[in-house]
Amino acid sequence: MYSIKRVNSEEGVKLKESVIEFLEQIPTVESIDDDVVENASVLFEDDKVLGILSYEKFTNYGLIRYFIFKSVISNDHIFELLNDVIESARSNDIDSLFSVINKKEIENFFGELGFDKVDKSKFVIDEENFLDSQYKDANIMLCKI
């Protein structure tokens, strides 16, 4: 049976351990940010973690940081997970979620989720204009919530 749970819920400690174990198995995850894990919504099948969606808060924006699935997940479950993250972000005084995307197929997928491409020249990352950063070839997708 599928379920979605938040790390910052009553079950938080156990969920957080499950999320960290899941992330440690992903080769592309170089480091695990505790604050980002705290904002995670997790898709489970019974007790098995299938996917994680989380954000990092920047003023009234949330940067999607972990959007990771270990197996093929239905679009319905992805939409449910995104909606749970949106509820969490709203309760955290966030009014927009954004993601830095460097692959066209991922950009198309985020478009299906309701994200729109925005002018990246207006974004600053690590106190540097996005166009002058190491991410200059990527695009920014934004979803107002």
Backbone as a ProteinNet text record, in pm:
[ID]
protein_1_A
[PRIMARY]
MYSIKRVNSEEGVKLKESVIEFLEQIPTVESIDDDVVENASVLFEDDKVLGILSYEKFTNYGLIRYFIFKSVISNDHIFELLNDVIESARSNDIDSLFSVINKKEIENFFGELGFDKVDKSKFVIDEENFLDSQYKDANIMLCKI
[TERTIARY]
83.5	0	88	50.5	126.2	81.9	178.6	147	252.2	214.2	306.6	314.9	437.8	459.9	563.3	553.3	649.6	750	874.1	978.7	950.5	896.3	872.1	739.3	690.8	567.1	599.4	495.9	514.1	608.4	611.4	699.2	839.9	869.5	988.9	1120.8	1154.9	1287.3	1306.9	1209.6	1220.8	1221.2	1135.7	1131.1	1262.7	1318.3	1443.7	1554.7	1560.2	1660.8	1639.6	1513.8	1482.8	1524	1497.7	1533.1	1683.9	1756.3	1902.7	1959.7	1908.5	1953.2	1925.5	1809	1772.2	1868.7	1893.1	1980.4	2125	2169.6	2306.9	2328.9	2222.9	2233.4	2233.2	2212	2204.6	2343.1	2406.9	2544.5	2561.8	2459.5	2473.3	2454.8	2411	2395.4	2529.9	2596.5	2730.5	2728.6	2628.2	2615.5	2467.1	2436.4	2297.9	2280	2189.4	2162.5	2048.1	2076.4	1980.1	1853.4	1868.6	1752.4	1663.5	1724.1	1647.3	1574	1638.7	1573.9	1451.7	1461.1	1348.5	1225.5	1244.6	1133.4	1083.5	1130.4	1098.7	959.9	895.9	778.4	826.7	782.8	837.7	725.9	748	653	698.4	608.4	635.8	545.2	595.3	511.8	534.1	432.6	444.6	554.2	664.5	772.6	891.1	879.5	991	980.9	1089.2	1095.3	1108.8	1014.7	1019.6	1070.4	1045.9	1087.3	1079.2	1152	1160.2	1150.1	1075.5	1069.9	1085.2	1184.7	1212.1	1261.8	1263.5	1305.1	1390.4	1464.7	1541.1	1478.5	1454.4	1386.9	1485.2	1447.3	1517.9	1411.8	1405.6	1301.2	1164.8	1095.4	962.8	966	1085.1	1102.7	1148.8	1115.9	1167.3	1238.2	1365.2	1443.3	1428.4	1376.8	1366.7	1508.6	1538.8	1673.8	1680.2	1585.9	1581.2	1450.7	1461	1347.2	1395.7	1393.3	1461.1	1365.1	1364.1	1283.4	1371.6	1350.5	1433	1373.3	1247	1182.8	1083.9	1024.4	926.7	802	763.8	651	546.2	421.4	314.4	311	266	252.4	155.4	52.6	-42.3	28.1	119.4	192.5	286.7	345.7	433.9	353.4	235	149.6	107.7	74.5	37.7	153.8	273.4	392	418.2	407.2	426.2	321.9	197.6	92.8	119.9	174.8	210.2	322.8	421.3	531.1	477.6	383.6	324.2	254	178.6	113.6	216.8	322.6	429.8	495	522.5	587.3	497.4	369.3	275.7	278.2	279.4	281.1	414	514.5	646.4	664.2	549.2	547.9	623.2	615.8	676.8	564.4	587.9	484.6	523.4	648.7	692.9	798.9	789.6	893.3	966.8	1099.1	1172.4	1276.3	1319.9	1419.3	1517.2	1642.4	1745.5	1755.1	1734.1	1721.1	1817.7	1890.1	1987.4	1962.4	1845	1811.8	1672.5	1658.2	1532.9	1418.6	1444.9	1337.3	1289.7	1379.8	1341.3	1262.4	1305	1232.7	1088.9	1071.8	937.6	854.7	917.6	848	801.3	889.2	850.6	739.6	741.2	632.7	500	499.8	378.2	331.6	424.4	390.4	342	343.5	293.9	401.8	526.5	636.8	654	692.6	718.1	862.4	920.3	1056.3	1053.4	1151.8	1159	1291.7	1297.7	1418.2	1526.9	1626.1	1729.5	1825.3	1822	1911	1871.2	1749.7	1701.4	1729.1	1793.1	1821.4	1966.4	1984	2116.7	2136	2253.5	2285.3	2422.7	2430.8	2554.3	2611.6	2523.1	2558.1	2620.5	2588.9	2640.2	2522.2	2520	2414.5	2416.1	2299	2286.6	2362.8	2359.3	2426.4	2578.4	2631.6	2775.8	2818.8	2724.6	2754	2786.6	2823	2851.5	2726.6	2608.9	2482.2	2429	2508.9	2462	2395	2429.5	2369.4	2238.9	2204	2080.1	1965.6	1843.6	1726	1662.3	1581.7	1509.2	1360.6	1297.6	1153.8	1090.6	977.1	913	766	718.2	577.3	526.4	433.9	374.2	271.1	279.1	186.2	97.2
-118.4	0	124.7	220.5	343.8	445.1	524.4	634.1	742.7	863.5	977.1	1029.4	1047.1	1097.9	1209	1300.8	1410.7	1381.9	1417.6	1398.6	1485.1	1604.7	1694	1664.1	1540.7	1499.5	1434.3	1378.4	1312.1	1192.2	1126.6	1010.7	1052.1	1178	1237.5	1166.3	1124.7	1066.2	940.3	851.9	727	755.5	845.7	880.9	941.9	1028.5	1094.3	991.1	892.8	786.5	711.2	682.2	612.4	695.4	826	915.4	921.1	935	942	812.1	699.1	569.6	562.1	607.2	608	695.7	817.4	911.4	862.2	793.6	741.2	636.2	576.4	474.2	533.3	663.7	729.9	785.2	731.8	772.1	920	985.7	1126.3	1222.4	1173.9	1259.6	1263.4	1378.8	1393.2	1422.8	1499.4	1529.5	1539.3	1517.8	1520.1	1638.3	1727.4	1848.1	1821.2	1831.3	1801.6	1886.5	2016.6	2105.5	2066.6	2023.9	1982.7	1852.3	1762.1	1636	1664.9	1763.8	1799.5	1841.7	1895.7	1941.5	1835	1712.9	1608	1548.8	1521.9	1435.3	1306.7	1194	1064.1	972.5	908.2	810.8	671.7	602.3	467.1	367	246.1	130.1	38.8	27.5	-36.7	35.9	-30.7	35.6	72.1	53.2	76.3	216.3	293.8	427.1	409.9	470.5	466.9	597.7	708.5	836.5	947.2	1053.9	1169.7	1296	1391.5	1524.7	1623.4	1712.1	1806.1	1938.3	2038.7	2172.4	2236.6	2336.8	2421.6	2559.6	2618.1	2747.9	2862.5	2958	3083.9	3193.3	3267.2	3368.7	3306.8	3355	3300.4	3204	3156.9	3059	2925.4	2819.5	2688.1	2629.2	2595.2	2533	2381.8	2317.4	2171.7	2116.2	2040.1	1986	1834.8	1764.2	1618.7	1584.2	1530.6	1481.2	1349	1246.7	1121.4	1004.7	917.5	796.3	677.6	570.4	452.1	353.1	368.5	278.5	359.1	294	361	392.1	517.5	564.9	621.9	597.8	652.5	804.5	869	1015	1057.8	977.2	1009.7	1020.8	927.5	931.8	1051.9	1086.6	1203.8	1330.9	1341.9	1458.5	1464.5	1349.7	1347	1394.1	1346.7	1385.8	1535.8	1586.9	1730.3	1810.8	1767.8	1838.9	1839.8	1731.4	1728.4	1827.5	1834.7	1930.9	2073.1	2096.6	2230.2	2269.2	2176.9	2205.7	2237.3	2158.7	2181	2317.5	2351.1	2478.2	2596.4	2585.4	2692.8	2715.1	2606.6	2620.6	2677.3	2678.3	2732.2	2871.4	2937.3	3072.4	3083.7	2980.6	2980.9	2999.9	3088.3	3109.5	3063	3018.3	2965.5	2859.1	2753.6	2650.9	2665.1	2645	2648.8	2537.8	2509	2404.3	2447.5	2408.9	2432.9	2304.3	2317.1	2199.2	2210.5	2101.3	2104.9	2000.7	1936.1	1839.1	1868.6	1866.8	1900.6	1809.3	1678.2	1586.8	1614	1657.3	1693.7	1824.3	1916.6	2043.7	2016.6	1926.8	1891.2	1829.9	1744.9	1680.2	1784.2	1877.9	1983.1	2069.5	2090	2162.7	2091.4	1959	1880.7	1892.3	1917.7	1932.7	2074	2164.1	2299.2	2404.5	2370.3	2465.9	2535	2662.4	2739.5	2786.7	2793.1	2845.1	2994.7	3044.9	3187.7	3246.1	3377.4	3449.3	3429.2	3349.4	3314.6	3429.8	3535.2	3649.6	3724.7	3700	3769.6	3692.5	3577.6	3495.6	3510.6	3504.3	3509.8	3380.8	3322.2	3199.8	3218.2	3194.5	3217	3356.2	3457.2	3598.3	3628.8	3545.8	3564.7	3552.8	3639	3630.2	3490.4	3433.4	3296.7	3278.3	3379.6	3369.9	3368.4	3410.9	3409.9	3288.7	3204.3	3091.1	2965.9	2861.4	2733.2	2670.3	2724.3	2671.7	2749.1	2836	2927.5	2858	2732.1	2661	2591.3	2591.6	2530.1	2629.4	2580	2665.3	2662.2	2763.5	2769.2	2755	2663.9	2641.6	2681.2	2750.9	2806	2766.7	2735.6	2703.1	2790.2	2880.5	2963.3	2878.7	2883.9	2802.6	2894.7
0	0	0	-84.4	-97.5	6.4	54	144	128	167.4	166.4	308.3	354.4	489.8	484.2	579.4	590.1	701	674.4	775.5	897.1	877.2	990.7	1061.1	1050.2	1116.7	1251	1314.2	1443.3	1434	1318.6	1298.7	1255.4	1263.1	1205.9	1223.3	1343.8	1368.3	1285.8	1288.7	1212.8	1062.7	1018.2	876.4	830.1	911.9	876.1	855.6	942.6	926.8	796.4	761.3	636.6	515.3	521	411	394.1	503.4	495.5	440	484.3	430.4	280.3	238.7	96.9	17.7	65.9	-5	-11.4	93.1	94	-14.2	-64	-168.5	-309	-320.4	-450.6	-485.1	-589.3	-621.7	-653.8	-708.6	-746.6	-630.7	-515.4	-397.4	-325.4	-336.8	-279.9	-131.1	-87.9	54	87.6	214.1	258.7	352.2	314.9	392.4	489.2	616.8	722.2	711.7	684.8	673.8	556.3	446.9	329.4	358.2	428.7	467.5	553.9	641.6	728.7	649.2	527.6	444.2	347	359.8	263.8	284.1	170.8	165.8	101.5	156.6	118.3	71.4	-42.6	-94.7	-50.6	16	64	-5.3	-22.2	-50.3	68.8	152	283.1	360.8	396	470.7	382.7	253.1	160.9	99.8	109.5	48.6	-102.3	-175.3	-321.5	-380.9	-309.4	-362.7	-260.1	-289.7	-199.7	-283.7	-231.9	-290.1	-175.9	-187.3	-79.9	-136.4	-49.8	-90.9	17.6	-25.4	66.4	62	177.3	184.7	167.4	78.8	58.6	63.1	170.4	194.4	165.8	62.1	31.8	-88.2	-123.1	-230.4	-171.2	-242.6	-208.5	-329	-314.1	-420.9	-408.9	-513.2	-512.6	-508.9	-406.2	-390.8	-409.6	-351.5	-369	-439	-558.6	-634.9	-691.7	-607.7	-637.6	-619.7	-720.3	-715.1	-744.6	-669.4	-684.6	-784.1	-815.5	-910.2	-993.5	-1090	-1174.6	-1091.7	-1091.6	-1011.2	-1107	-1078	-1162.7	-1149.9	-1255.8	-1251.9	-1142.4	-1115.9	-1008.9	-874.7	-847	-719.9	-714.5	-828.4	-831.9	-805.3	-866.3	-841.7	-694.3	-636	-493.9	-406.9	-439.6	-363.4	-378.2	-499.8	-522.5	-445.6	-448.4	-375	-225.4	-172.7	-31	-1.2	-89.7	-72.7	-82	-171.6	-183.9	-54.6	4	132.8	240.2	244.2	341.5	319.6	194	162.2	200.9	172.6	210.5	361.1	436.7	582.8	631.9	544.6	576	512.7	478.4	421	289	208.1	74.8	-26.1	-125	-225.3	-365.2	-382.4	-512.2	-491.3	-571.2	-575.5	-707.3	-706.2	-831.9	-834.7	-957.1	-976.1	-1084.1	-1067.8	-1167.6	-1249.9	-1381	-1467.2	-1584.2	-1609.6	-1718.8	-1828.1	-1825.3	-1929.7	-1983.3	-2114.9	-2180.7	-2136	-2123.6	-2083.8	-1940.5	-1853.8	-1716.8	-1720.1	-1805	-1820.3	-1866.8	-1962.7	-2010.3	-1897.6	-1817.8	-1706.4	-1604.3	-1568.6	-1474.2	-1532.4	-1663.2	-1728.4	-1708.3	-1718.6	-1695.1	-1549.9	-1459.2	-1317.3	-1283.2	-1380.7	-1355.8	-1337.2	-1365.5	-1355.5	-1490.9	-1487	-1608.4	-1609.8	-1729.6	-1743.8	-1716.9	-1643.1	-1610.7	-1657.7	-1659.3	-1700.1	-1594.5	-1629.7	-1531.4	-1502.4	-1583.6	-1558.8	-1431.8	-1381.8	-1262.3	-1133.2	-1145	-1027.5	-983.9	-852.3	-791.7	-713.7	-728	-655	-591.5	-463.2	-387.8	-414.1	-410.1	-427.7	-563.8	-664.4	-799.2	-895.6	-997.4	-1096.6	-1157.1	-1173.4	-1224.4	-1355.9	-1443.7	-1573.4	-1561.4	-1447.2	-1424.4	-1340.8	-1305	-1217.2	-1297.8	-1226.8	-1290.8	-1352.8	-1319	-1369.2	-1488.8	-1548.4	-1652.5	-1770.7	-1797.4	-1910.4	-1873.1	-1746.5	-1700.9	-1712.3	-1693.2	-1692.9	-1555.4	-1526.8	-1401.2	-1431.4	-1359.7	-1372.2	-1240.1	-1245.7	-1126.7	-1124.3	-1004.5	-983	-869	-900.8	-794.8	-722.1	-589.4	-511.2	-430.2
[MASK]
+++++++++++++++++++++++++++++++++++++++++++++++++++++++++++++++++++++++++++++++++++++++++++++++++++++++++++++++++++++++++++++++++++++++++++++++++

